[in-house]
Each structure stands twice: as structure tokens, then as C-alpha cells.
């Protein structure tokens, strides 16, 4: 998770531009990671429901645990992306 760079007093125009570019890059990175976690969560939900070939009880349990973990990752990345977006 990338924390936004906040402009420091008397940093100058170059420092402010550098922070803006860094925040924008971090926003894009966190957004991509959030979307990846969301896709993984949806795949794990299908596994949890037993919608995969030859799914056993342990496969379904693994899918449920994976979906929960991916949901937390998605929330973390979405929050970081939002923080970076509002800092640019």
C-alpha cells in the first residue's frame, strides 16, 4: 500500500510536481492491484459455490477463505488508491 506524498512547506515547484507524479503513479498501481484482487475474489466465490469441475468440500472451503482474503486486499488497495487520488 503506497501512502500519498504530501507537499512539504517550502518544497518548491519541482518537489510538488515530483509528488504529484508519484501520487498519480501510485494511484494507477493501487487501482490495478484492487481490480486484480476483485477478479480473484470473484473466481474464489465461484469455487466456493462449487461451480468448478470436480470441486470437493476442501476446494470449496479454500475458495471461501480466498474470497475473504481477496476482499480485504481489494478494500486495502481501493483505500490507498483513493488516498493517492485525493493527494494529487
Order of alpha helices (4+ residues) and beta strands (2+ residues): alpha-alpha
